[in-house]
Amino acid sequence: VQLQASGGGLVQDGDSLRLSCAASGLTFRSYTTAWFRQAPGKAREFVAASSWSGGTTYYSDSMKGRFTISRDNAKNAVYLEMNTLKPEDTAVYYCAAGRPITSAIRMINLYTYWGQGTLVTVSS
């Protein structure tokens, strides 16, 4: 199983960025997919998740309204559209796949497969 995250980079305060994650080696459409992030010196935190169909999405309160998660099961891919980026959004962003129950969808340890991370740096 492989998850390959891409799309990170250096942007300025207020800019937008779209991250992609390509999956292989798993029945992608049967997994919940999510994005987490880890800022320097901080624990990894939940960003957003999508149900297997993409019909239901979940967001961290601090990112709701600015970030949008989507997926394309035909392409085995999940995306994170990030708008109005702020310096505090600077982090390594990880995509993940798992089968958490809905009430625990934000729990990092319930995701089985992880991408290698892509760095997003937002300058002020």
Disulfide bonds with the S-S distance in Angstrom:
Cys21-Cys95 2.09
